[in-house]
Amino acid sequence: MGLFKDIEKVNQTHLLPWQNDALRAFSAKMKDREYLFPCIPATQSFSLGHLRYGFIGHP
């Protein structure tokens, strides 16, 4: 599976349920304004769409 650029536009029909859950949980954590994620560069990168997302198989 390739890398995803925009977490909101991932074609989720090609993902397994646990992958959809992981992406939703990550996105919710990064957008949470009450309990801020402690890494400022990570939250900025997320907001600017600079992160890439991917899943790898079990070795």
JOLIN-V502420 format. One line per field, one symbol per residue. phi: phi as a letter, one per 20 degrees, with the letter a starting at -180 (. if undefined). psi: psi as a letter, one per 20 degrees, with the letter a starting at -180 (. if undefined). A space follows every 50 residues. Layout:
# JOLIN-V502420
phi->???
psi->???
This chain:
# JOLIN-V502420
phi->.eededffdffffedfgffgffffffffffefeedfffdfgffffffeme eccbcdfff
psi->qaqpgohijpniijqqghggggggggggghioignqpioghghggghiki qqqrqqrp.
